[in-house]
Amino acid sequence: MSAQPRQMLLDPGFELTLRPMRYPDFYEMYRNAIKNSWTVDEINFQIDITDLHHKMSPADRHLIHRLVAFFATGDSIVSNNLVLNLYQHLNAPEARMYLSRQLYEEALHVQFYLTLLDNYLPDPEERFKAFAAVENIESIKKKADFCFKWIDSIQGLKRIETREQRRQFLLNQICFAACIEGLFFFAAFAYVYYFRSRGLLPGLASGTNWVFRDESCHMEFAFECVRTIRAEEPDLFDARMEQQVYDMLEEAIECEVQFAEDVLSGGVAGISTRDMRQYLQHCADNHFAKLGMARKYNVRNPLPFMELQDVQELTNFFERRVSAYQVGVQGEVAFDMNF
């Protein structure tokens, strides 16, 4: 009797059994994600309100208002992509277990940003404008349009059966990990830690610490999926695919630089559009390395306040495994605490 061909991660179907487990690394990622548990109720925004009204310039406040407007819908876009495009095509129950946990975490982030907006923008009209940002703020709309372009590319695809459909799925996964999470959100975190370096907005920084951990897990899982698919089907990731990835990240950087031009338009001391472009290029090179591709920009991190943060939490972001995370602690969370 001939042996059954080994089922691959993108083979159509809905595998139900966890034993024998084909992808134990995905299961370990799920278990470790459970250890990084936190709630929005742990975060106190009272000092932030005082900072916003009494310690920040109009240019600072413009940056923050744009940033929370992006946060208002950013994680919802990610959640929709998880449910509509990714979950149904990763045919391994242990991978779907992780995605189920990730979906919970994205909902938690949405709750965090909702609470953030309620505290930062008490005026109902201002909150309404923030939630409508993807429609009426051009710099945010451009980022959303970029996301939807890749999400829509496999929207409605019920089964992955052709080589081209597999390639398209890979591009969606890479866009999610390297562009949406790895550039758009990572740049947003940089703005948060810029204010933290000035001793401002500790509530925002505290919540972002937790979100940062979650997102690092999400990125590692997505990159692990890409590595697994490449190992199973190496012919998918050819020279054309590599060029598409280079072009994709370049487009994402341009979108984020336009956002930087908007949020920094008032002149924010200590950070510039040029800094943000170089920082995005620095992050992109790390993503290329994770994908087994040559670095493109070869630039250093230009934001010293990022390097000054806790070594374990930030400078090793791209190298660290999810097993470093532990069950969430109670109370305030800061980068100089041990987890």
C-alpha positions as CSV (number, residue, x, y, z in Angstrom):
1,M,0.0,0.0,0.0
2,S,1.4,3.4,-1.0
3,A,1.8,6.1,1.7
4,Q,-0.6,8.9,1.7
5,P,0.9,12.2,0.5
6,R,1.7,14.6,3.3
7,Q,-0.9,17.3,3.6
8,M,0.5,20.8,3.3
9,L,-0.6,24.0,5.2
10,L,-2.4,25.5,2.2
11,D,-4.1,22.3,1.0
12,P,-7.9,22.8,0.7
13,G,-9.9,21.2,3.5
14,F,-10.7,21.6,7.2
15,E,-8.4,19.3,9.2
16,L,-10.0,18.7,12.6
17,T,-7.7,16.4,14.6
18,L,-4.7,17.7,16.7
19,R,-3.0,14.3,16.8
20,P,-0.7,13.5,15.2
21,M,0.2,17.2,15.4
22,R,1.8,18.4,12.1
23,Y,2.9,21.9,13.3
24,P,3.8,21.8,17.0
25,D,5.4,25.3,16.8
26,F,2.0,26.8,16.1
27,Y,0.6,25.1,19.1
28,E,3.4,26.4,21.3
29,M,2.8,29.9,20.0
30,Y,-0.9,29.5,21.1
31,R,0.1,28.3,24.6
32,N,2.6,31.2,25.0
33,A,0.0,33.7,23.8
34,I,-2.3,32.6,26.6
35,K,0.4,33.6,29.1
36,N,0.4,37.2,27.9
37,S,-3.0,38.1,29.3
38,W,-4.0,41.6,30.3
39,T,-7.2,43.8,30.5
40,V,-7.9,47.4,29.6
41,D,-9.1,48.0,33.2
42,E,-5.4,47.8,34.3
43,I,-4.7,51.1,32.4
44,N,-5.1,54.5,34.0
45,F,-5.4,57.6,31.7
46,Q,-5.7,60.3,34.4
47,I,-2.2,61.6,34.0
48,D,-2.6,61.5,30.2
49,I,-5.5,63.9,30.4
50,T,-3.5,66.4,32.4
51,D,-0.6,66.1,30.0
52,L,-2.8,66.7,27.0
53,H,-4.3,69.9,28.4
54,H,-1.3,71.4,30.2
55,K,2.0,69.9,29.0
56,M,1.7,69.4,25.2
57,S,1.8,71.9,22.4
58,P,-0.8,72.2,19.6
59,A,1.6,70.3,17.3
60,D,1.9,67.5,19.9
61,R,-1.9,67.3,20.2
62,H,-2.4,67.2,16.5
63,L,0.0,64.2,16.3
64,I,-1.9,62.4,19.1
65,H,-5.4,63.1,17.6
66,R,-4.2,61.7,14.2
67,L,-2.6,58.7,15.9
68,V,-5.8,57.8,17.9
69,A,-7.8,58.3,14.7
70,F,-5.7,55.7,13.0
71,F,-5.9,53.4,16.0
72,A,-9.7,53.7,15.9
73,T,-10.1,51.4,12.9
74,G,-6.6,49.8,12.4
75,D,-7.1,46.7,14.4
76,S,-10.6,46.2,13.0
77,I,-9.1,46.0,9.5
78,V,-6.7,43.3,10.9
79,S,-9.5,41.4,12.5
80,N,-11.6,41.4,9.3
81,N,-8.6,40.0,7.3
82,L,-8.1,37.2,9.9
83,V,-11.7,36.1,9.8
84,L,-12.5,36.6,6.1
85,N,-9.2,35.7,4.4
86,L,-6.7,33.8,6.6
87,Y,-8.5,31.5,9.0
88,Q,-10.3,29.5,6.4
89,H,-7.1,28.7,4.4
90,L,-4.6,27.7,7.0
91,N,-5.5,24.0,7.2
92,A,-4.1,23.0,10.5
93,P,-6.2,23.0,13.8
94,E,-3.2,24.2,15.8
95,A,-2.8,27.2,13.5
96,R,-6.4,28.0,13.8
97,M,-6.2,27.8,17.6
98,Y,-3.6,30.5,17.5
99,L,-5.7,32.6,15.1
100,S,-8.6,32.3,17.5
101,R,-6.5,33.7,20.3
102,Q,-5.2,36.4,18.0
103,L,-8.7,37.4,17.1
104,Y,-9.5,37.8,20.8
105,E,-6.4,40.0,21.2
106,E,-7.4,42.2,18.3
107,A,-10.8,42.7,20.0
108,L,-8.9,43.6,23.2
109,H,-6.9,46.2,21.2
110,V,-10.1,47.6,19.8
111,Q,-11.4,48.0,23.3
112,F,-8.2,49.7,24.4
113,Y,-8.3,52.2,21.6
114,L,-12.0,52.8,22.2
115,T,-11.3,53.6,25.8
116,L,-8.3,55.7,24.7
117,L,-10.6,57.8,22.4
118,D,-13.3,58.2,25.1
119,N,-10.6,59.6,27.4
120,Y,-8.6,61.7,24.9
121,L,-11.6,63.0,22.9
122,P,-14.5,63.6,25.3
123,D,-16.3,65.7,22.7
124,P,-18.7,63.4,20.8
125,E,-18.2,65.2,17.5
126,E,-14.5,64.8,17.7
127,R,-14.9,61.1,18.5
128,F,-17.1,60.7,15.4
129,K,-14.5,62.4,13.2
130,A,-11.9,60.0,14.6
131,F,-13.9,56.9,13.8
132,A,-14.6,58.2,10.3
133,A,-10.9,58.9,9.7
134,V,-10.5,56.2,7.0
135,E,-13.0,58.2,4.9
136,N,-12.1,61.8,5.6
137,I,-8.5,62.0,6.6
138,E,-6.4,61.5,3.5
139,S,-3.2,60.2,5.1
140,I,-5.2,57.6,7.0
141,K,-7.4,56.7,4.0
142,K,-4.3,56.1,2.0
143,K,-3.1,53.5,4.5
144,A,-6.5,51.9,4.7
145,D,-6.8,51.7,0.9
146,F,-3.4,50.0,0.8
147,C,-4.6,47.4,3.3
148,F,-7.9,46.8,1.5
149,K,-6.1,46.3,-1.8
150,W,-4.3,43.2,-0.4
151,I,-7.3,42.0,1.6
152,D,-9.6,42.3,-1.4
153,S,-7.1,40.3,-3.5
154,I,-8.3,37.0,-1.9
155,Q,-11.7,38.2,-0.7
156,G,-14.3,35.7,-1.6
157,L,-11.8,32.9,-2.3
158,K,-13.3,29.8,-0.8
159,R,-10.6,27.3,-1.7
160,I,-6.9,27.7,-2.6
161,E,-6.4,25.3,-5.5
162,T,-4.0,26.9,-8.0
163,R,-0.4,28.0,-7.7
164,E,-1.4,31.6,-8.4
165,Q,-3.9,31.5,-5.5
166,R,-1.2,30.2,-3.2
167,R,1.1,33.0,-4.2
168,Q,-1.7,35.5,-3.6
169,F,-2.3,34.1,-0.1
170,L,1.4,34.4,0.7
171,L,1.4,38.1,-0.4
172,N,-1.6,38.7,1.8
173,Q,0.2,37.1,4.8
174,I,3.4,39.0,4.1
175,C,1.4,42.3,3.8
176,F,-0.2,41.7,7.1
177,A,3.0,40.8,8.9
178,A,5.5,43.1,7.3
179,C,3.4,46.1,6.3
180,I,0.3,46.5,8.5
181,E,1.7,45.2,11.7
182,G,5.4,45.7,11.0
183,L,5.3,49.2,9.5
184,F,2.0,51.0,10.1
185,F,1.6,49.8,13.7
186,F,5.3,49.8,14.5
187,A,5.6,53.4,13.4
188,A,2.6,54.3,15.6
189,F,4.3,52.7,18.5
190,A,7.4,54.8,17.8
191,Y,5.3,58.0,18.2
192,V,4.0,56.6,21.5
193,Y,7.5,56.0,22.8
194,Y,8.6,59.4,21.6
195,F,6.1,60.9,24.0
196,R,7.2,58.4,26.7
197,S,10.8,59.6,26.3
198,R,9.5,63.1,27.1
199,G,7.8,61.8,30.2
200,L,4.3,62.2,28.7
201,L,1.2,60.0,28.4
202,P,2.1,57.1,30.7
203,G,-1.4,55.5,30.3
204,L,-1.0,55.3,26.5
205,A,2.6,53.9,26.9
206,S,1.4,51.4,29.5
207,G,-1.3,50.0,27.2
208,T,1.0,50.1,24.2
209,N,3.4,47.9,26.1
210,W,0.8,45.1,26.2
211,V,-0.3,45.7,22.6
212,F,3.3,45.6,21.6
213,R,3.8,42.2,23.0
214,D,0.6,40.9,21.3
215,E,1.6,42.3,18.0
216,S,5.1,40.8,18.2
217,C,3.5,37.4,18.7
218,H,1.2,38.0,15.7
219,M,4.1,39.0,13.5
220,E,6.1,36.0,14.5
221,F,3.2,33.6,13.8
222,A,2.6,35.2,10.4
223,F,6.3,35.0,9.5
224,E,6.4,31.4,10.7
225,C,3.4,30.6,8.4
226,V,5.3,32.1,5.5
227,R,8.4,30.1,6.4
228,T,6.4,26.9,6.6
229,I,4.7,27.4,3.3
230,R,8.0,28.2,1.6
231,A,9.5,25.0,3.0
232,E,6.6,23.0,1.8
233,E,6.3,24.7,-1.6
234,P,9.6,26.4,-2.3
235,D,8.7,27.1,-6.0
236,L,6.1,29.7,-4.9
237,F,8.7,32.2,-3.6
238,D,10.5,32.9,-6.8
239,A,12.2,36.1,-8.1
240,R,8.9,37.6,-9.2
241,M,7.5,37.1,-5.7
242,E,10.6,38.7,-4.1
243,Q,10.2,41.7,-6.3
244,Q,6.5,42.0,-5.4
245,V,7.5,42.0,-1.7
246,Y,10.1,44.7,-2.2
247,D,7.6,46.8,-4.1
248,M,4.9,46.2,-1.5
249,L,7.0,47.4,1.4
250,E,8.2,50.4,-0.6
251,E,4.5,51.4,-1.2
252,A,3.7,50.8,2.5
253,I,6.7,53.1,3.5
254,E,5.4,55.8,1.2
255,C,1.9,55.5,2.7
256,E,3.4,55.8,6.2
257,V,5.6,58.7,5.3
258,Q,2.6,60.6,4.0
259,F,1.0,60.0,7.4
260,A,4.2,61.3,9.1
261,E,4.0,64.4,7.0
262,D,0.5,64.9,8.3
263,V,1.1,64.2,12.0
264,L,4.3,66.1,12.1
265,S,3.1,69.1,10.1
266,G,3.0,71.4,13.1
267,G,6.7,70.9,13.8
268,V,7.3,68.4,16.6
269,A,10.6,68.9,18.3
270,G,12.8,65.8,18.4
271,I,11.3,63.8,15.5
272,S,11.0,64.5,11.8
273,T,9.6,63.0,8.6
274,R,13.1,62.2,7.5
275,D,13.7,60.3,10.8
276,M,10.4,58.3,10.3
277,R,11.3,57.4,6.7
278,Q,14.7,56.0,7.8
279,Y,13.1,54.2,10.7
280,L,10.6,52.6,8.4
281,Q,13.4,51.5,6.1
282,H,15.3,50.1,9.1
283,C,12.2,48.1,10.0
284,A,11.6,46.9,6.4
285,D,15.2,45.6,6.3
286,N,14.5,43.5,9.4
287,H,11.4,42.1,7.7
288,F,13.3,41.3,4.5
289,A,15.8,39.4,6.6
290,K,13.0,37.4,8.3
291,L,11.8,36.5,4.8
292,G,15.2,35.3,3.8
293,M,15.7,38.2,1.4
294,A,18.5,40.7,1.0
295,R,18.3,44.0,2.9
296,K,17.4,46.9,0.6
297,Y,18.1,50.1,2.6
298,N,21.0,49.3,5.0
299,V,20.2,52.1,7.3
300,R,20.5,52.4,11.1
301,N,17.7,53.1,13.5
302,P,17.6,57.0,13.7
303,L,15.4,57.2,16.7
304,P,17.6,57.1,19.9
305,F,14.6,57.1,22.2
306,M,13.7,53.7,20.8
307,E,17.2,52.3,21.5
308,L,17.0,53.7,25.1
309,Q,13.9,51.6,25.9
310,D,14.3,48.3,27.6
311,V,16.6,46.0,25.7
312,Q,14.5,42.9,26.0
313,E,11.3,44.6,24.9
314,L,12.5,46.7,21.9
315,T,15.9,46.1,20.5
316,N,15.4,42.4,20.3
317,F,11.9,42.7,18.9
318,F,12.7,41.0,15.6
319,E,14.8,38.2,17.1
320,R,12.8,37.3,20.2
321,R,10.7,34.2,20.4
322,V,7.2,34.3,21.9
323,S,8.3,32.0,24.7
324,A,9.7,35.1,26.4
325,Y,6.2,36.3,27.4
326,Q,4.6,35.6,30.7
327,V,1.2,35.9,32.3
328,G,0.2,39.6,32.6
329,V,1.0,41.3,35.9
330,Q,-1.4,43.5,37.8
331,G,-1.1,47.3,37.9
332,E,1.1,49.7,36.0
333,V,3.4,48.2,33.3
334,A,6.6,49.9,32.3
335,F,9.6,49.0,30.2
336,D,11.9,48.9,33.1
337,M,9.9,46.1,34.9
338,N,10.8,42.5,34.6
339,F,8.2,40.1,33.1
